[in-house]
Amino acid sequence: MASNTLNLIAILSLTISTLLSLYPPPAFSFQMEDFDGEEEYVLDHPVIIPNLRSRSRFLKTSPTKDKIRKGADCDPHPSLNICKGISANNGTSLLYCCKTHCRNVLSDRNNCGKCGNRCEFGQRCCGGVCTNVANNVNHCGKCGNQCSSGVQCDNGFCGYA
C-alpha cells in the first residue's frame, strides 16, 4: 500500500513538472506594482531638507539630500514634502507624494501621471500615460520597447506569429 502511494506521488510530480515546462511564462505581468527596477531615486538636483528637530538657531543645519529611497514616507503638507514634483534619474522619474509615500508618476500603475490615477488591467504606465502594451508597436510588452518598422506587436511580442 505504501509503495503504491509513493509510486503515485512520483508519477504525479513528474507529470506536473513536465506540463509546467511545456508552457512558457507570460510575456508580461499584470501585477499592480511599480517596476522601476531601482531601490532608490537619484535626484537630478539635490534638495535641502530643513532640520525640524533642532531647537537652537545656532545648531540648525540644512542637510542636502541627493537620493530618495523608493516608496519613502512623505508628508502631503507642502512645506514638509520631500517629493513634490522632484525630477530624478536624469529626468526619467517624477516624484510626487501620493497619500504618504513618494511615487514615480511616470511609471507607477497606481499613480500614473498623477496621484490616484490607476491603470486598467493589462496596461502599464509609460511616461505618465496608461498604455496597452499587448499590441502597441512603441511599447511592445513593456514601456519603450519599440518594434522594428513594419513589424506588428502581438501579445507583447514584436513579430509574434
C-alpha positions in Angstrom: 0.0 0.0 0.0 2.8 2.4 1.0 4.8 1.7 -2.2 1.7 2.2 -4.4 1.2 5.7 -2.8 4.9 6.6 -3.3 4.7 5.5 -6.9 1.6 7.5 -7.5 3.2 10.6 -5.9 6.3 10.2 -8.1 4.2 9.9 -11.3 2.1 12.9 -10.4 5.1 15.1 -9.6 6.8 14.1 -12.9 3.6 14.8 -14.8 3.2 18.2 -13.2 6.8 19.2 -13.8 6.6 18.1 -17.5 3.4 20.1 -18.0 4.9 23.2 -16.4 7.9 23.0 -18.6 5.7 22.9 -21.8 4.0 26.2 -21.1 6.3 29.3 -21.3 5.9 32.1 -18.7 3.7 35.1 -19.8 5.2 37.8 -21.9 4.4 40.5 -19.3 2.9 40.7 -15.9 -0.4 42.3 -15.0 0.5 42.8 -11.3 -0.3 46.3 -10.0 3.2 47.2 -8.7 5.8 49.8 -9.5 8.6 48.2 -11.6 11.2 50.9 -11.9 14.0 48.4 -11.0 15.8 50.8 -8.7 15.8 50.7 -4.9 16.3 54.4 -4.7 15.8 57.5 -6.9 18.9 59.7 -7.6 17.7 63.3 -7.6 18.6 65.4 -10.6 19.1 68.4 -8.2 19.9 67.9 -4.5 17.1 69.0 -2.2 17.7 70.9 1.1 15.8 69.3 3.9 15.1 71.5 6.9 16.1 70.2 10.3 12.9 70.3 12.2 14.3 68.7 15.4 16.8 71.3 16.2 15.6 73.8 18.9 18.5 76.2 18.8 19.0 78.6 15.9 22.8 78.1 16.3 22.6 74.4 15.8 20.2 74.4 12.9 21.6 72.6 9.9 20.1 72.1 6.5 21.4 68.9 5.0 21.1 68.3 1.3 19.6 65.1 0.1 20.6 63.6 -3.3 18.7 60.3 -3.1 15.3 59.3 -2.0 14.5 55.7 -1.1 11.8 54.1 -3.3 8.5 54.3 -1.5 9.9 56.7 1.1 7.5 58.2 3.6 6.4 61.8 2.9 4.1 64.3 4.3 1.5 65.8 1.9 1.9 69.2 3.7 3.7 71.4 1.1 6.4 72.7 3.4 7.4 69.3 4.7 7.1 67.3 1.5 10.4 65.9 0.2 9.0 64.6 -3.1 6.7 67.3 -4.6 7.4 67.2 -8.3 11.0 66.4 -8.0 12.8 65.1 -11.1 15.1 62.1 -10.6 17.1 59.5 -12.5 18.1 62.0 -15.3 14.5 63.1 -15.9 13.1 59.5 -16.2 11.3 59.8 -12.9 9.0 62.4 -11.5 8.3 62.0 -7.7 5.1 63.1 -6.0 3.8 62.4 -2.5 0.8 60.2 -3.1 -1.0 59.7 0.2 2.1 59.3 2.4 4.7 57.7 0.1 6.9 59.1 -2.7 5.8 57.7 -6.1 7.1 58.0 -9.6 4.1 59.2 -11.6 5.8 58.4 -14.9 5.8 54.6 -14.3 3.6 53.8 -11.2 0.5 51.9 -12.4 -1.4 53.0 -9.3 -0.5 56.7 -9.7 0.0 57.2 -13.5 0.5 60.8 -14.4 -1.0 61.9 -11.1 -1.7 60.5 -7.7 -4.6 58.1 -7.7 -4.8 57.5 -11.4 -4.8 53.7 -11.7 -4.2 52.0 -15.0 -6.7 49.4 -16.1 -6.0 45.6 -16.2 -3.3 44.9 -18.9 -2.0 48.4 -19.0 1.3 49.8 -17.9 2.2 53.4 -17.0 4.6 54.6 -19.8 5.7 58.2 -19.4 2.7 59.1 -17.2 0.2 57.6 -19.7 -1.7 54.3 -19.2 -0.7 52.2 -22.2 -1.9 48.8 -23.5 1.5 47.1 -24.0 0.0 43.9 -25.6 -0.4 45.4 -29.1 1.4 48.8 -29.1 4.4 49.0 -31.5 6.0 51.8 -29.5 5.6 50.0 -26.1 5.5 46.2 -27.0 5.4 44.1 -23.9 7.0 46.9 -21.8 7.4 50.6 -21.9 9.9 51.8 -24.5 10.2 48.5 -26.3 9.7 49.7 -29.9 9.2 47.1 -32.7 11.1 47.5 -36.0 9.5 49.3 -38.9 6.7 47.2 -40.4 6.7 44.6 -37.6 3.5 44.2 -35.6 3.2 43.9 -31.8 1.0 40.9 -30.9 0.6 39.6 -27.3 3.5 41.7 -26.1 6.0 40.4 -28.7 7.3 42.1 -31.8 6.6 39.9 -34.8 4.8 37.2 -32.8 3.4 34.6 -35.1 
